[in-house]
Amino acid sequence: MDRDIGGIRCSEVLARLGDVLEGDLLEADRARITTHVAGCVECRRFGVRYADLVAALRTSDVPPAVAAALDARLRVR
């Protein structure tokens, strides 16, 4: 489902998750994403899993190339 909540669609939120985790967003974009996630169970659920996976990869001994490839695959989905 691609719902518009808070002025942003699910597909846009999911595409920007990496930017959220890196802190690479303007405040207005961060506010729209935060509003969307607060009202969208699916995006919130996926975002938490994505953040947990990124945190695990950052603290693991996974070769950087493997971590980058996995991150790229997750962004496509």
C-alpha positions in Angstrom: 0.0 0.0 0.0 1.3 3.5 -0.8 -0.6 5.8 1.5 -0.2 9.6 1.7 0.1 10.5 5.4 1.6 13.8 6.5 2.2 15.0 3.0 4.5 12.1 2.0 3.8 8.7 0.5 5.0 5.3 1.9 7.2 4.8 -1.1 9.0 8.1 -0.5 9.4 7.4 3.2 10.9 4.0 2.5 13.3 5.4 -0.1 14.5 8.0 2.4 15.2 5.6 5.4 18.9 5.7 4.8 18.9 9.5 4.9 16.9 9.4 8.1 19.4 7.1 9.8 22.3 9.2 8.5 20.7 12.5 9.6 20.9 13.7 6.0 17.5 15.5 5.9 16.3 19.0 6.1 14.1 19.6 9.1 11.0 19.9 7.0 11.6 16.5 5.4 12.3 14.9 8.7 9.1 16.3 10.2 7.0 15.0 7.2 8.6 11.5 7.6 8.1 11.5 11.3 4.5 12.4 10.9 4.0 9.7 8.3 5.6 7.0 10.4 3.6 8.0 13.4 0.4 7.3 11.4 1.6 4.3 9.3 2.0 1.0 11.0 3.6 -0.6 7.9 6.3 2.1 7.5 7.0 2.2 11.2 7.4 -1.6 11.4 9.7 -1.7 8.3 11.6 1.3 9.5 12.4 -0.3 12.9 13.5 -3.5 11.2 15.7 -1.5 8.8 17.2 0.5 11.5 18.0 -2.6 13.6 19.6 -4.3 10.6 21.7 -1.2 9.8 22.8 -1.0 13.4 23.7 -4.7 13.4 25.7 -4.4 10.2 27.6 -1.4 11.6 28.7 -3.3 14.7 29.5 -6.6 12.9 32.5 -7.9 11.0 30.7 -8.0 7.7 33.0 -6.9 4.9 32.1 -3.4 3.7 31.3 -4.6 0.2 28.8 -7.1 1.5 27.2 -4.6 3.8 26.9 -2.1 0.9 25.3 -4.7 -1.4 22.8 -5.7 1.3 21.9 -2.1 1.9 21.4 -1.5 -1.8 19.1 -4.5 -2.1 17.1 -3.3 0.9 16.7 0.1 -0.6 15.3 -1.4 -3.8 12.6 -3.3 -1.9 
